[in-house]
């Protein structure tokens, strides 16, 4: 089991205000590292799991502020892990799950909604979009936000954070100047 802690003196002051870490679940070490660094810059403590199976094993060991979950992983995909986490305990049913994926948005949105995932971020992940998603679904992670009352298993608003360089529609065509 690979669950490690992200230590950094610069983030300790802020994480003391928020004792609940975020569990980053991704099967690629580089993606875990990037998400860990972004969370560190936001002043949020995190722990890591290398796939959905490991996330389920670790989830019951402590309280979590949120889960950042890759959708496609080797042993157990993120959407399947999210379904199991929601059923594992009443507490875990209320922990925000934000998908982090490189899947095309329409396909990923469908999978995420069916699994009870709260929000989605497309890769490559920017700190602005990560912060926006965390504030929307897990505002309690930030010292300047009041605690958010979770709504349990009732329908939650689903938010998508799409990297600004990606466009889901074609850009407008320029008029041709040749005759």
Secondary structure, 3 states (H helix, E strand, C coil): CCCCECCCHHHHHHHCCCCCCEEEECCCHHHHHHHHHHHHHCCCCEEEECCHHHHHHHHCCCCCCEEEEECCCCCCCHHHHHHHHHHHCHHHHCCEEEEEECCCHHHHHHHHHHHCCCEEEECCCCHHHHHHHHHHHHHHHCCCCCCCCCCCCCCCCCEEECCCCCCCCCCCCCCCCCC
